[in-house]
């Protein structure tokens, strides 16, 4: 990029989209914080519509992603991976996993 193009871009006022996005991000942060940071883009979008702030859901998704806002994901738990060299508990019920015929064990 040439020096003149760089300076022209630097001096150019912000676009209407950027100004609208900055105002919308403030509303998104407010709704997200009021929900205890549990709302995702769909719920934030729905709450904004109820409060009279109209925008597209994809815009809310994009701005939340850019701002680092994300919802709490329920129901997903971490997997426990046991240490391979850890001692195993003894087999107290004497389980035998060999079947001599079908449906018999």
ABEGO torsion letter per residue (X at the ends): XBAAAAAAAAABBBBAAAAAAAAAAAAAAAAAAAAGGABBAAAAAAAAAAAGBBBBAAAAAAAAAAAGBBBBBBGBBBBBBBBAABBBBBBAAGBBABBABBGBX
